[in-house]
Amino acid sequence: MQCANEILSLFFLTIASMIRKAGGETTVLLVPRPTDMPKRDHTRAPRTMVNSVFRELAQEIVDVGMAHDITEAYTLIIPAFNHYGLLP
């Protein structure tokens, strides 16, 4: 499966090199603050951004069995789009 994942990552790298914008709808989710976070960081709450296009791609990767969960699927998708500055 490692070989298939590498091919899929290269596929996303190729796609990302050919587009100007990833599109989709991006939602910012606030993450509960860890109890060990220093108080000086009180103005910056942790957050997670979820994009509908990346989420759908990740779900398809999970559905076909190329990743165990969404987080693992994101590791195959996100680096390519990040490389070309296409993350929301």
Secondary structure, 3 states (H helix, E strand, C coil): CHHHHHHHHHHHHHHHHHCCCCCCCEEEEECCCCCCCCHHHCCCCCEEEEEHHHHHHHHHHHHCCCCCCHHHHHHHHHHHHHHCCCCC
